Amino acid sequence: MKRQDKDIEYQSVILEQSNKNVKGRLMITGNKILFQKKVGLISKKYETEFQTIIESINKIEKEGYSKILITDKEKNITVKFILDTPVEANEISDKINNTINQLILDTEEKKKDEIDQRINLANYSTYVYDITLELWTAISLLFIIMRETIDNNWDEVDRQVEDFKEIVAELENNKVNINGEAKNIITSIKSRDNLTIVNSIKVLIKALGESLQGPVPYSEWREISSVMKPSWENLQFFYLFTVAVFESYYFENMNMDEEKKSSKVDVIKYIPIVNGHFSDQLFDKTKYSTKTLRERNDTIEQLIDETTDKLQELLKDSLKKVSLLN
């Protein structure tokens, strides 16, 4: 018998067959088991009589002192080998059994790793969807607060601020911190000074956008490919779209026609980019064009309703996926 690294080769092994016995060599190399016989008495060439992979072995048994029986579940056969010594028979049995056990462990570990990876990706998607909906809601509330401030509707401003505080807390929980800017808005609202309030809102909108330009806050997700949809890297484009949508709606409600036209151009510009951010399109882009935005007054409102519903649906589905994986 000779050995090379982890491979094992046994000379003078007999393969028992129904009609005759064949003498040759038995080798274990990697995950393969080979039995080969010499082509001729003086030839150095071998031809394979039996070959299988260890994964296909159903069981290996010893019979007597030096005979082993290998059952191949794929070929549905049992082959018998007679080794030179009981030591070799024990050794090959142990080698194959250990390899089978290791393969089982490796397979289980691989399956576990695959499940863990799917859970990790599902958690990442859920996080991005959650942030996306929170950004959408936050900007919506800020433009409502701005509009009600201009109208001096302070009771409504105070009500909307309470909702805004909740969104700020949710964003902080997702490691997007705008607490400083949010406190400035709350303080400015107490002053009831329109210009101060509007300026503080503009500062927060800018700060929130800048916070999305860095890497994803959770380090364990920074190696995830940006090609994946949705992705943290594309959130800044969704944010620009969000600001354009609610800015346009604000101008529409305030009868600021020139400003509304400009913001609607941005909405159209970002629609295909935003749709590309998601694995499925967020909305039917054919419904929203320069023509429809110009000719119909309800288009932006319809876009807001449709996007809100879709974002809620995506987050719900993603949470369900995480639950099923766990």
Phi and psi in degrees as GROMACS dihedral restraints (atoms count N, CA, C in turn):
[ dihedral_restraints ]
;  ai    aj    ak    al  type     phi  dphi    fc
    3     4     5     6     1  -129.4    20    10
    4     5     6     7     1   154.9    20    10
    6     7     8     9     1  -123.6    20    10
    7     8     9    10     1   147.4    20    10
    9    10    11    12     1  -136.8    20    10
   10    11    12    13     1   111.6    20    10
   12    13    14    15     1    52.4    20    10
   13    14    15    16     1  -123.4    20    10
   15    16    17    18     1   -92.5    20    10
   16    17    18    19     1    -5.7    20    10
   18    19    20    21     1   -76.9    20    10
   19    20    21    22     1   150.6    20    10
   21    22    23    24     1  -128.7    20    10
   22    23    24    25     1   136.5    20    10
   24    25    26    27     1  -128.9    20    10
   25    26    27    28     1   131.1    20    10
   27    28    29    30     1  -115.9    20    10
   28    29    30    31     1   122.8    20    10
   30    31    32    33     1   -89.5    20    10
   31    32    33    34     1   163.1    20    10
   33    34    35    36     1    56.0    20    10
   34    35    36    37     1    45.6    20    10
   36    37    38    39     1  -100.0    20    10
   37    38    39    40     1   141.9    20    10
   39    40    41    42     1  -108.5    20    10
   40    41    42    43     1   127.4    20    10
   42    43    44    45     1   -96.0    20    10
   43    44    45    46     1   115.2    20    10
   45    46    47    48     1   -79.5    20    10
   46    47    48    49     1   127.1    20    10
   48    49    50    51     1  -126.2    20    10
   49    50    51    52     1   165.5    20    10
   51    52    53    54     1   -65.6    20    10
   52    53    54    55     1   -36.2    20    10
   54    55    56    57     1   -93.7    20    10
   55    56    57    58     1   -36.4    20    10
   57    58    59    60     1  -159.3    20    10
   58    59    60    61     1   161.4    20    10
   60    61    62    63     1   -93.2    20    10
   61    62    63    64     1   144.6    20    10
   63    64    65    66     1  -118.5    20    10
   64    65    66    67     1   131.5    20    10
   66    67    68    69     1   -99.7    20    10
   67    68    69    70     1   138.1    20    10
   69    70    71    72     1  -171.9    20    10
   70    71    72    73     1  -150.9    20    10
   72    73    74    75     1  -121.1    20    10
   73    74    75    76     1   145.9    20    10
   75    76    77    78     1  -115.1    20    10
   76    77    78    79     1   128.2    20    10
   78    79    80    81     1  -128.0    20    10
   79    80    81    82     1   143.0    20    10
   81    82    83    84     1  -116.5    20    10
   82    83    84    85     1   114.4    20    10
   84    85    86    87     1  -133.4    20    10
   85    86    87    88     1   117.1    20    10
   87    88    89    90     1    63.2    20    10
   88    89    90    91     1  -121.9    20    10
   90    91    92    93     1  -106.5    20    10
   91    92    93    94     1    15.8    20    10
   93    94    95    96     1  -106.3    20    10
   94    95    96    97     1   146.9    20    10
   96    97    98    99     1  -119.4    20    10
   97    98    99   100     1   124.3    20    10
   99   100   101   102     1  -125.2    20    10
  100   101   102   103     1   138.6    20    10
  102   103   104   105     1  -121.2    20    10
  103   104   105   106     1   123.0    20    10
  105   106   107   108     1  -126.3    20    10
  106   107   108   109     1   146.7    20    10
  108   109   110   111     1  -117.9    20    10
  109   110   111   112     1   154.8    20    10
  111   112   113   114     1   -68.8    20    10
  112   113   114   115     1   144.4    20    10
  114   115   116   117     1   -68.5    20    10
  115   116   117   118     1   -38.2    20    10
  117   118   119   120     1  -148.4    20    10
  118   119   120   121     1   174.8    20    10
  120   121   122   123     1   -63.6    20    10
  121   122   123   124     1   -40.5    20    10
  123   124   125   126     1  -105.1    20    10
  124   125   126   127     1    -1.8    20    10
  126   127   128   129     1   -76.9    20    10
  127   128   129   130     1   147.8    20    10
  129   130   131   132     1   -96.1    20    10
  130   131   132   133     1     1.4    20    10
  132   133   134   135     1   -88.7    20    10
  133   134   135   136     1   148.5    20    10
  135   136   137   138     1  -123.0    20    10
  136   137   138   139     1   152.2    20    10
  138   139   140   141     1  -124.6    20    10
  139   140   141   142     1   144.9    20    10
  141   142   143   144     1   -81.9    20    10
  142   143   144   145     1   126.6    20    10
  144   145   146   147     1   -97.4    20    10
  145   146   147   148     1   -31.7    20    10
  147   148   149   150     1  -148.9    20    10
  148   149   150   151     1   138.6    20    10
  150   151   152   153     1  -150.8    20    10
  151   152   153   154     1   138.3    20    10
  153   154   155   156     1  -155.2    20    10
  154   155   156   157     1   171.5    20    10
  156   157   158   159     1  -108.9    20    10
  157   158   159   160     1   150.9    20    10
  159   160   161   162     1   -61.3    20    10
  160   161   162   163     1   -31.4    20    10
  162   163   164   165     1   -61.9    20    10
  163   164   165   166     1   -24.0    20    10
  165   166   167   168     1   -85.7    20    10
  166   167   168   169     1    -8.9    20    10
  168   169   170   171     1   -78.1    20    10
  169   170   171   172     1   123.0    20    10
  171   172   173   174     1   -79.5    20    10
  172   173   174   175     1   -42.8    20    10
  174   175   176   177     1  -162.3    20    10
  175   176   177   178     1   159.2    20    10
  177   178   179   180     1  -131.2    20    10
  178   179   180   181     1   129.5    20    10
  180   181   182   183     1  -128.0    20    10
  181   182   183   184     1   154.5    20    10
  183   184   185   186     1   -99.9    20    10
  184   185   186   187     1   143.3    20    10
  186   187   188   189     1  -129.7    20    10
  187   188   189   190     1   111.8    20    10
  189   190   191   192     1    74.3    20    10
  190   191   192   193     1  -148.5    20    10
  192   193   194   195     1   -90.3    20    10
  193   194   195   196     1   -39.3    20    10
  195   196   197   198     1  -129.6    20    10
  196   197   198   199     1    14.4    20    10
  198   199   200   201     1  -107.6    20    10
  199   200   201   202     1   137.9    20    10
  201   202   203   204     1  -125.3    20    10
  202   203   204   205     1   147.7    20    10
  204   205   206   207     1  -117.8    20    10
  205   206   207   208     1   123.1    20    10
  207   208   209   210     1  -112.6    20    10
  208   209   210   211     1   121.5    20    10
  210   211   212   213     1  -101.7    20    10
  211   212   213   214     1   119.6    20    10
  213   214   215   216     1   -97.0    20    10
  214   215   216   217     1   111.1    20    10
  216   217   218   219     1   -72.3    20    10
  217   218   219   220     1   -26.8    20    10
  219   220   221   222     1   -72.6    20    10
  220   221   222   223     1   -43.8    20    10
  222   223   224   225     1   -89.6    20    10
  223   224   225   226     1    -8.8    20    10
  225   226   227   228     1    56.8    20    10
  226   227   228   229     1    47.3    20    10
  228   229   230   231     1  -135.8    20    10
  229   230   231   232     1   158.8    20    10
  231   232   233   234     1  -122.6    20    10
  232   233   234   235     1   123.9    20    10
  234   235   236   237     1  -110.3    20    10
  235   236   237   238     1   148.5    20    10
  237   238   239   240     1  -117.3    20    10
  238   239   240   241     1   133.0    20    10
  240   241   242   243     1  -123.4    20    10
  241   242   243   244     1   140.6    20    10
  243   244   245   246     1  -110.8    20    10
  244   245   246   247     1   118.4    20    10
  246   247   248   249     1   -89.2    20    10
  247   248   249   250     1   166.9    20    10
  249   250   251   252     1   -63.7    20    10
  250   251   252   253     1   -42.0    20    10
  252   253   254   255     1  -138.1    20    10
  253   254   255   256     1   159.7    20    10
  255   256   257   258     1   -60.2    20    10
  256   257   258   259     1   -31.5    20    10
  258   259   260   261     1   -61.2    20    10
  259   260   261   262     1   -45.0    20    10
  261   262   263   264     1   -65.7    20    10
  262   263   264   265     1   -39.2    20    10
  264   265   266   267     1   -62.3    20    10
  265   266   267   268     1   -43.1    20    10
  267   268   269   270     1   -64.3    20    10
  268   269   270   271     1   -41.7    20    10
  270   271   272   273     1   -65.0    20    10
  271   272   273   274     1   -46.1    20    10
  273   274   275   276     1   -68.1    20    10
  274   275   276   277     1   -35.3    20    10
  276   277   278   279     1   -62.2    20    10
  277   278   279   280     1   -46.8    20    10
  279   280   281   282     1   -63.9    20    10
  280   281   282   283     1   -42.0    20    10
  282   283   284   285     1   -59.5    20    10
  283   284   285   286     1   -48.6    20    10
  285   286   287   288     1   -67.8    20    10
  286   287   288   289     1   -44.6    20    10
  288   289   290   291     1   -62.4    20    10
  289   290   291   292     1   -42.1    20    10
  291   292   293   294     1   -63.9    20    10
  292   293   294   295     1   -40.6    20    10
  294   295   296   297     1   -65.6    20    10
  295   296   297   298     1   -42.3    20    10
  297   298   299   300     1   -60.4    20    10
  298   299   300   301     1   -45.9    20    10
  300   301   302   303     1   -61.9    20    10
  301   302   303   304     1   -40.1    20    10
  303   304   305   306     1   -67.7    20    10
  304   305   306   307     1   -38.7    20    10
  306   307   308   309     1   -62.8    20    10
  307   308   309   310     1   -39.4    20    10
  309   310   311   312     1   -62.3    20    10
  310   311   312   313     1   -45.3    20    10
  312   313   314   315     1   -63.1    20    10
  313   314   315   316     1   -43.6    20    10
  315   316   317   318     1   -63.2    20    10
  316   317   318   319     1   -40.5    20    10
  318   319   320   321     1   -64.5    20    10
  319   320   321   322     1   -43.7    20    10
  321   322   323   324     1   -64.0    20    10
  322   323   324   325     1   -40.7    20    10
  324   325   326   327     1   -66.0    20    10
  325   326   327   328     1   -40.6    20    10
  327   328   329   330     1   -63.6    20    10
  328   329   330   331     1   -43.5    20    10
  330   331   332   333     1   -62.0    20    10
  331   332   333   334     1   -41.9    20    10
  333   334   335   336     1   -63.4    20    10
  334   335   336   337     1   -43.1    20    10
  336   337   338   339     1   -62.3    20    10
  337   338   339   340     1   -40.7    20    10
  339   340   341   342     1   -64.9    20    10
  340   341   342   343     1   -41.4    20    10
  342   343   344   345     1   -65.2    20    10
  343   344   345   346     1   -44.4    20    10
  345   346   347   348     1   -60.2    20    10
  346   347   348   349     1   -39.9    20    10
  348   349   350   351     1   -66.3    20    10
  349   350   351   352     1   -41.4    20    10
  351   352   353   354     1   -64.4    20    10
  352   353   354   355     1   -40.1    20    10
  354   355   356   357     1   -63.9    20    10
  355   356   357   358     1   -43.3    20    10
  357   358   359   360     1   -61.6    20    10
  358   359   360   361     1   -44.9    20    10
  360   361   362   363     1   -66.6    20    10
  361   362   363   364     1   -37.5    20    10
  363   364   365   366     1   -66.7    20    10
  364   365   366   367     1   -40.1    20    10
  366   367   368   369     1   -63.7    20    10
  367   368   369   370     1   -40.2    20    10
  369   370   371   372     1   -62.9    20    10
  370   371   372   373     1   -47.0    20    10
  372   373   374   375     1   -60.6    20    10
  373   374   375   376     1   -42.6    20    10
  375   376   377   378     1   -62.1    20    10
  376   377   378   379     1   -41.6    20    10
  378   379   380   381     1   -59.9    20    10
  379   380   381   382     1   -47.2    20    10
  381   382   383   384     1   -65.7    20    10
  382   383   384   385     1   -41.9    20    10
  384   385   386   387     1   -62.9    20    10
  385   386   387   388     1   -39.5    20    10
  387   388   389   390     1   -63.0    20    10
  388   389   390   391     1   -47.6    20    10
  390   391   392   393     1   -60.5    20    10
  391   392   393   394     1   -42.6    20    10
  393   394   395   396     1   -58.4    20    10
  394   395   396   397     1   -46.8    20    10
  396   397   398   399     1   -67.2    20    10
  397   398   399   400     1   -37.5    20    10
  399   400   401   402     1   -65.8    20    10
  400   401   402   403     1   -40.1    20    10
  402   403   404   405     1   -63.1    20    10
  403   404   405   406     1   -45.2    20    10
  405   406   407   408     1   -58.5    20    10
  406   407   408   409     1   -45.3    20    10
  408   409   410   411     1   -68.9    20    10
  409   410   411   412     1   -41.9    20    10
  411   412   413   414     1   -61.5    20    10
  412   413   414   415     1   -47.2    20    10
  414   415   416   417     1   -66.5    20    10
  415   416   417   418     1   -37.8    20    10
  417   418   419   420     1   -57.8    20    10
  418   419   420   421     1   -47.8    20    10
  420   421   422   423     1   -64.6    20    10
  421   422   423   424     1   -39.1    20    10
  423   424   425   426     1   -63.6    20    10
  424   425   426   427     1   -40.9    20    10
  426   427   428   429     1   -73.2    20    10
  427   428   429   430     1   -30.2    20    10
  429   430   431   432     1   -65.8    20    10
  430   431   432   433     1   -45.6    20    10
  432   433   434   435     1   -60.0    20    10
  433   434   435   436     1   -40.8    20    10
  435   436   437   438     1   -63.6    20    10
  436   437   438   439     1   -44.8    20    10
  438   439   440   441     1   -64.7    20    10
  439   440   441   442     1   -45.5    20    10
  441   442   443   444     1   -67.8    20    10
  442   443   444   445     1   -29.3    20    10
  444   445   446   447     1   -65.4    20    10
  445   446   447   448     1   -46.0    20    10
  447   448   449   450     1   -60.2    20    10
  448   449   450   451     1   -34.9    20    10
  450   451   452   453     1   -85.2    20    10
  451   452   453   454     1     0.8    20    10
  453   454   455   456     1    57.9    20    10
  454   455   456   457     1    33.2    20    10
  456   457   458   459     1   -92.5    20    10
  457   458   459   460     1    77.5    20    10
  459   460   461   462     1   -70.7    20    10
  460   461   462   463     1   -30.9    20    10
  462   463   464   465     1   -61.8    20    10
  463   464   465   466     1   -43.0    20    10
  465   466   467   468     1   -69.3    20    10
  466   467   468   469     1   -38.1    20    10
  468   469   470   471     1   -58.0    20    10
  469   470   471   472     1   -47.2    20    10
  471   472   473   474     1   -63.2    20    10
  472   473   474   475     1   -36.4    20    10
  474   475   476   477     1   -67.3    20    10
  475   476   477   478     1   -44.3    20    10
  477   478   479   480     1   -66.9    20    10
  478   479   480   481     1   -32.5    20    10
  480   481   482   483     1   -63.3    20    10
  481   482   483   484     1   -37.2    20    10
  483   484   485   486     1   -62.3    20    10
  484   485   486   487     1   -41.5    20    10
  486   487   488   489     1   -65.4    20    10
  487   488   489   490     1   -38.4    20    10
  489   490   491   492     1   -64.1    20    10
  490   491   492   493     1   -38.6    20    10
  492   493   494   495     1   -58.9    20    10
  493   494   495   496     1   -39.9    20    10
  495   496   497   498     1   -64.1    20    10
  496   497   498   499     1   -41.5    20    10
  498   499   500   501     1   -66.6    20    10
  499   500   501   502     1   -38.9    20    10
  501   502   503   504     1   -60.4    20    10
  502   503   504   505     1   -41.9    20    10
  504   505   506   507     1   -65.1    20    10
  505   506   507   508     1   -39.6    20    10
  507   508   509   510     1   -65.8    20    10
  508   509   510   511     1   -40.7    20    10
  510   511   512   513     1   -63.6    20    10
  511   512   513   514     1   -41.3    20    10
  513   514   515   516     1   -62.8    20    10
  514   515   516   517     1   -39.4    20    10
  516   517   518   519     1   -61.6    20    10
  517   518   519   520     1   -27.3    20    10
  519   520   521   522     1   -96.2    20    10
  520   521   522   523     1    18.0    20    10
  522   523   524   525     1    65.2    20    10
  523   524   525   526     1    30.7    20    10
  525   526   527   528     1  -114.6    20    10
  526   527   528   529     1   102.5    20    10
  528   529   530   531     1  -101.6    20    10
  529   530   531   532     1   114.0    20    10
  531   532   533   534     1  -126.6    20    10
  532   533   534   535     1    28.4    20    10
  534   535   536   537     1   -59.3    20    10
  535   536   537   538     1   -41.6    20    10
  537   538   539   540     1   -61.8    20    10
  538   539   540   541     1   -48.9    20    10
  540   541   542   543     1   -66.1    20    10
  541   542   543   544     1   -36.8    20    10
  543   544   545   546     1   -65.3    20    10
  544   545   546   547     1   -40.8    20    10
  546   547   548   549     1   -62.9    20    10
  547   548   549   550     1   -36.7    20    10
  549   550   551   552     1   -63.9    20    10
  550   551   552   553     1   -38.0    20    10
  552   553   554   555     1   -64.9    20    10
  553   554   555   556     1   -45.9    20    10
  555   556   557   558     1   -61.5    20    10
  556   557   558   559     1   -42.0    20    10
  558   559   560   561     1   -64.8    20    10
  559   560   561   562     1   -43.0    20    10
  561   562   563   564     1   -66.6    20    10
  562   563   564   565     1   -33.2    20    10
  564   565   566   567     1   -64.8    20    10
  565   566   567   568     1   -35.9    20    10
  567   568   569   570     1   -63.5    20    10
  568   569   570   571     1   -26.9    20    10
  570   571   572   573     1   -76.2    20    10
  571   572   573   574     1   -19.8    20    10
  573   574   575   576     1    60.1    20    10
  574   575   576   577     1    25.1    20    10
  576   577   578   579     1   -97.1    20    10
  577   578   579   580     1   113.4    20    10
  579   580   581   582     1   -56.7    20    10
  580   581   582   583     1   -49.6    20    10
  582   583   584   585     1   -62.7    20    10
  583   584   585   586     1   -42.2    20    10
  585   586   587   588     1   -63.0    20    10
  586   587   588   589     1   -41.8    20    10
  588   589   590   591     1   -64.7    20    10
  589   590   591   592     1   -48.9    20    10
  591   592   593   594     1   -60.9    20    10
  592   593   594   595     1   -42.8    20    10
  594   595   596   597     1   -64.1    20    10
  595   596   597   598     1   -39.8    20    10
  597   598   599   600     1   -66.9    20    10
  598   599   600   601     1   -33.4    20    10
  600   601   602   603     1   -67.3    20    10
  601   602   603   604     1   -42.6    20    10
  603   604   605   606     1   -61.7    20    10
  604   605   606   607     1   -39.3    20    10
  606   607   608   609     1   -62.7    20    10
  607   608   609   610     1   -43.3    20    10
  609   610   611   612     1   -66.7    20    10
  610   611   612   613     1   -41.4    20    10
  612   613   614   615     1   -59.1    20    10
  613   614   615   616     1   -41.6    20    10
  615   616   617   618     1   -66.7    20    10
  616   617   618   619     1   -44.8    20    10
  618   619   620   621     1   -63.7    20    10
  619   620   621   622     1   -39.2    20    10
  621   622   623   624     1   -64.9    20    10
  622   623   624   625     1   -40.5    20    10
  624   625   626   627     1   -64.2    20    10
  625   626   627   628     1   -40.7    20    10
  627   628   629   630     1   -66.8    20    10
  628   629   630   631     1   -31.0    20    10
  630   631   632   633     1   -67.1    20    10
  631   632   633   634     1   -18.0    20    10
  633   634   635   636     1   -89.1    20    10
  634   635   636   637     1    -5.5    20    10
  636   637   638   639     1   -84.4    20    10
  637   638   639   640     1   -15.9    20    10
  639   640   641   642     1   -84.3    20    10
  640   641   642   643     1  -176.5    20    10
  642   643   644   645     1   -69.7    20    10
  643   644   645   646     1   160.7    20    10
  645   646   647   648     1   -55.6    20    10
  646   647   648   649     1   134.9    20    10
  648   649   650   651     1   -58.0    20    10
  649   650   651   652     1   -28.8    20    10
  651   652   653   654     1   -92.0    20    10
  652   653   654   655     1   117.0    20    10
  654   655   656   657     1   -61.0    20    10
  655   656   657   658     1   -30.9    20    10
  657   658   659   660     1   -68.7    20    10
  658   659   660   661     1   -11.1    20    10
  660   661   662   663     1  -105.4    20    10
  661   662   663   664     1     3.0    20    10
  663   664   665   666     1   -75.6    20    10
  664   665   666   667     1   -14.9    20    10
  666   667   668   669     1   -91.5    20    10
  667   668   669   670     1    -5.2    20    10
  669   670   671   672     1   -70.7    20    10
  670   671   672   673     1   134.5    20    10
  672   673   674   675     1   -61.1    20    10
  673   674   675   676     1   137.7    20    10
  675   676   677   678     1   -71.0    20    10
  676   677   678   679     1   -10.1    20    10
  678   679   680   681     1   -70.3    20    10
  679   680   681   682     1   -25.1    20    10
  681   682   683   684     1   -61.2    20    10
  682   683   684   685     1   145.1    20    10
  684   685   686   687     1  -120.7    20    10
  685   686   687   688     1   131.5    20    10
  687   688   689   690     1   -77.0    20    10
  688   689   690   691     1   165.9    20    10
  690   691   692   693     1  -135.6    20    10
  691   692   693   694     1   151.6    20    10
  693   694   695   696     1   -59.2    20    10
  694   695   696   697     1   -39.3    20    10
  696   697   698   699     1   -60.4    20    10
  697   698   699   700     1   -27.4    20    10
  699   700   701   702     1   -92.3    20    10
  700   701   702   703     1    -2.6    20    10
  702   703   704   705     1   -62.3    20    10
  703   704   705   706     1   -33.0    20    10
  705   706   707   708     1   -63.7    20    10
  706   707   708   709     1   -32.1    20    10
  708   709   710   711     1   -71.3    20    10
  709   710   711   712     1   -39.6    20    10
  711   712   713   714     1   -62.8    20    10
  712   713   714   715     1   -37.3    20    10
  714   715   716   717     1   -64.3    20    10
  715   716   717   718     1   -43.1    20    10
  717   718   719   720     1   -62.3    20    10
  718   719   720   721     1   -39.4    20    10
  720   721   722   723     1   -62.9    20    10
  721   722   723   724     1   -44.6    20    10
  723   724   725   726     1   -59.6    20    10
  724   725   726   727     1   -47.7    20    10
  726   727   728   729     1   -61.0    20    10
  727   728   729   730     1   -43.0    20    10
  729   730   731   732     1   -62.8    20    10
  730   731   732   733     1   -41.0    20    10
  732   733   734   735     1   -63.8    20    10
  733   734   735   736     1   -51.8    20    10
  735   736   737   738     1   -75.7    20    10
  736   737   738   739     1   -26.0    20    10
  738   739   740   741     1   -66.3    20    10
  739   740   741   742     1   -43.6    20    10
  741   742   743   744     1   -62.2    20    10
  742   743   744   745     1   -41.9    20    10
  744   745   746   747     1   -66.0    20    10
  745   746   747   748     1   -36.9    20    10
  747   748   749   750     1   -63.7    20    10
  748   749   750   751     1   -48.8    20    10
  750   751   752   753     1   -62.6    20    10
  751   752   753   754     1   -35.8    20    10
  753   754   755   756     1   -63.3    20    10
  754   755   756   757     1   -45.0    20    10
  756   757   758   759     1   -69.8    20    10
  757   758   759   760     1   -27.4    20    10
  759   760   761   762     1   -92.7    20    10
  760   761   762   763     1     4.8    20    10
  762   763   764   765     1    56.9    20    10
  763   764   765   766     1    38.9    20    10
  765   766   767   768     1  -101.5    20    10
  766   767   768   769     1    81.8    20    10
  768   769   770   771     1   -64.1    20    10
  769   770   771   772     1   -43.7    20    10
  771   772   773   774     1   -65.4    20    10
  772   773   774   775     1   -44.4    20    10
  774   775   776   777     1   -63.8    20    10
  775   776   777   778     1   -37.1    20    10
  777   778   779   780     1   -62.9    20    10
  778   779   780   781     1   -41.8    20    10
  780   781   782   783     1   -60.3    20    10
  781   782   783   784     1   -43.5    20    10
  783   784   785   786     1   -64.4    20    10
  784   785   786   787     1   -44.0    20    10
  786   787   788   789     1   -70.1    20    10
  787   788   789   790     1   -31.2    20    10
  789   790   791   792     1   -67.5    20    10
  790   791   792   793     1   -31.7    20    10
  792   793   794   795     1   -60.9    20    10
  793   794   795   796     1   -41.0    20    10
  795   796   797   798     1   -66.3    20    10
  796   797   798   799     1   -38.2    20    10
  798   799   800   801     1   -58.9    20    10
  799   800   801   802     1   -48.7    20    10
  801   802   803   804     1   -62.3    20    10
  802   803   804   805     1   -38.8    20    10
  804   805   806   807     1   -63.5    20    10
  805   806   807   808     1   -38.0    20    10
  807   808   809   810     1   -89.9    20    10
  808   809   810   811     1   -13.4    20    10
  810   811   812   813     1   -56.1    20    10
  811   812   813   814     1   -51.9    20    10
  813   814   815   816     1   -65.1    20    10
  814   815   816   817     1   -32.2    20    10
  816   817   818   819     1   -67.3    20    10
  817   818   819   820     1   -43.6    20    10
  819   820   821   822     1   -66.1    20    10
  820   821   822   823     1   -41.7    20    10
  822   823   824   825     1   -59.8    20    10
  823   824   825   826     1   -36.1    20    10
  825   826   827   828     1   -71.3    20    10
  826   827   828   829     1   -13.7    20    10
  828   829   830   831     1   -73.4    20    10
  829   830   831   832     1   -23.8    20    10
  831   832   833   834     1  -109.6    20    10
  832   833   834   835     1   151.1    20    10
  834   835   836   837     1   -64.4    20    10
  835   836   837   838     1   -35.8    20    10
  837   838   839   840     1  -112.1    20    10
  838   839   840   841     1   146.7    20    10
  840   841   842   843     1   -59.3    20    10
  841   842   843   844     1   139.9    20    10
  843   844   845   846     1   -68.4    20    10
  844   845   846   847     1   -36.3    20    10
  846   847   848   849     1  -155.3    20    10
  847   848   849   850     1   167.8    20    10
  849   850   851   852     1   -78.3    20    10
  850   851   852   853     1   104.6    20    10
  852   853   854   855     1   -67.9    20    10
  853   854   855   856     1   -19.5    20    10
  855   856   857   858     1   -68.4    20    10
  856   857   858   859     1   -18.8    20    10
  858   859   860   861     1   -79.1    20    10
  859   860   861   862     1   -17.3    20    10
  861   862   863   864     1  -122.9    20    10
  862   863   864   865     1   113.5    20    10
  864   865   866   867     1  -141.4    20    10
  865   866   867   868     1   172.9    20    10
  867   868   869   870     1   -57.8    20    10
  868   869   870   871     1   -37.6    20    10
  870   871   872   873     1   -66.0    20    10
  871   872   873   874     1   -49.1    20    10
  873   874   875   876     1   -67.1    20    10
  874   875   876   877     1   -36.9    20    10
  876   877   878   879     1   -68.4    20    10
  877   878   879   880     1   -30.2    20    10
  879   880   881   882     1   -79.7    20    10
  880   881   882   883     1   -37.3    20    10
  882   883   884   885     1   -91.7    20    10
  883   884   885   886     1   -23.6    20    10
  885   886   887   888     1  -117.2    20    10
  886   887   888   889     1   130.5    20    10
  888   889   890   891     1   -79.8    20    10
  889   890   891   892     1   -17.4    20    10
  891   892   893   894     1   -96.7    20    10
  892   893   894   895     1     4.5    20    10
  894   895   896   897     1   -64.9    20    10
  895   896   897   898     1   -45.8    20    10
  897   898   899   900     1   -64.4    20    10
  898   899   900   901     1   -42.5    20    10
  900   901   902   903     1   -62.5    20    10
  901   902   903   904     1   -40.2    20    10
  903   904   905   906     1   -64.3    20    10
  904   905   906   907     1   -41.3    20    10
  906   907   908   909     1   -62.6    20    10
  907   908   909   910     1   -41.2    20    10
  909   910   911   912     1   -62.9    20    10
  910   911   912   913     1   -48.1    20    10
  912   913   914   915     1   -61.8    20    10
  913   914   915   916     1   -44.9    20    10
  915   916   917   918     1   -64.9    20    10
  916   917   918   919     1   -43.0    20    10
  918   919   920   921     1   -66.9    20    10
  919   920   921   922     1   -41.5    20    10
  921   922   923   924     1   -59.4    20    10
  922   923   924   925     1   -47.4    20    10
  924   925   926   927     1   -61.7    20    10
  925   926   927   928     1   -43.2    20    10
  927   928   929   930     1   -66.9    20    10
  928   929   930   931     1   -41.5    20    10
  930   931   932   933     1   -63.2    20    10
  931   932   933   934     1   -42.0    20    10
  933   934   935   936     1   -63.5    20    10
  934   935   936   937     1   -39.0    20    10
  936   937   938   939     1   -66.5    20    10
  937   938   939   940     1   -43.3    20    10
  939   940   941   942     1   -62.9    20    10
  940   941   942   943     1   -42.8    20    10
  942   943   944   945     1   -65.3    20    10
  943   944   945   946     1   -42.8    20    10
  945   946   947   948     1   -61.0    20    10
  946   947   948   949     1   -45.8    20    10
  948   949   950   951     1   -64.2    20    10
  949   950   951   952     1   -38.5    20    10
  951   952   953   954     1   -68.0    20    10
  952   953   954   955     1   -40.4    20    10
  954   955   956   957     1   -63.5    20    10
  955   956   957   958     1   -38.3    20    10
  957   958   959   960     1   -64.5    20    10
  958   959   960   961     1   -40.0    20    10
  960   961   962   963     1   -63.4    20    10
  961   962   963   964     1   -43.8    20    10
  963   964   965   966     1   -60.7    20    10
  964   965   966   967     1   -43.5    20    10
  966   967   968   969     1   -61.4    20    10
  967   968   969   970     1   -42.1    20    10
  969   970   971   972     1   -67.3    20    10
  970   971   972   973     1   -37.4    20    10
  972   973   974   975     1   -69.2    20    10
  973   974   975   976     1   -30.9    20    10
